[in-house]
Amino acid sequence: MAAAPSWVEEFPASITVASADGTVTYLNRQARETFKEEGGASLVGTSLFNCHPEPAQSRLREMYARKEPNHYTISKKGQKKIIHQIPWFENGAFAGFVEISIIIPEVLHHFDRG
């Protein structure tokens, strides 16, 4: 994978990119910091499937099989986050997943603009 543009590196959310076989190919600065206890930058080249316990591992395998996005919120270490796991494609072929993890405030405004 080509080097990411500087704005991706400095983006204030964790961005993790994995290939079609589940190999971690990129972690931006925030992701490296978020996962520093698990290895940080050394996670590049490792398998996503080995990084997740059950039942998350089964869900991840299902996402890969279906090539469908997954969205959820978590609370961890006193922070609430929204997680977006979205498949990416290259020339129309499934290429893997991008995970974007964004810290959100405890109270999040919602606007219905429909």
VENLIN-V351052 format. One record per residue. N is the residue number from 1. RES is the residue in three letters. SS is DSSP state (A for helix, B for strand, O for the rest). Layout:
[[N RES SS] [N RES SS]]
//
This chain:
[[1 MET O] [2 ALA O] [3 ALA O] [4 ALA O] [5 PRO O] [6 SER A] [7 TRP A] [8 VAL A] [9 GLU A] [10 GLU A] [11 PHE O] [12 PRO O] [13 ALA O] [14 SER B] [15 ILE B] [16 THR B] [17 VAL B] [18 ALA B] [19 SER B] [20 ALA O] [21 ASP O] [22 GLY O] [23 THR B] [24 VAL B] [25 THR B] [26 TYR B] [27 LEU B] [28 ASN O] [29 ARG A] [30 GLN A] [31 ALA A] [32 ARG A] [33 GLU A] [34 THR A] [35 PHE O] [36 LYS A] [37 GLU A] [38 GLU A] [39 GLY O] [40 GLY A] [41 ALA A] [42 SER A] [43 LEU A] [44 VAL O] [45 GLY O] [46 THR O] [47 SER B] [48 LEU A] [49 PHE A] [50 ASN A] [51 CYS A] [52 HIS O] [53 PRO O] [54 GLU O] [55 PRO O] [56 ALA A] [57 GLN A] [58 SER A] [59 ARG A] [60 LEU A] [61 ARG A] [62 GLU A] [63 MET A] [64 TYR A] [65 ALA A] [66 ARG A] [67 LYS O] [68 GLU O] [69 PRO O] [70 ASN B] [71 HIS B] [72 TYR B] [73 THR B] [74 ILE B] [75 SER B] [76 LYS B] [77 LYS O] [78 GLY O] [79 GLN B] [80 LYS B] [81 LYS B] [82 ILE B] [83 ILE B] [84 HIS B] [85 GLN B] [86 ILE B] [87 PRO B] [88 TRP B] [89 PHE B] [90 GLU B] [91 ASN O] [92 GLY O] [93 ALA B] [94 PHE B] [95 ALA B] [96 GLY B] [97 PHE B] [98 VAL B] [99 GLU B] [100 ILE B] [101 SER B] [102 ILE B] [103 ILE B] [104 ILE B] [105 PRO O] [106 GLU O] [107 VAL O] [108 LEU O] [109 HIS O] [110 HIS O] [111 PHE O] [112 ASP O] [113 ARG O] [114 GLY O]]
//
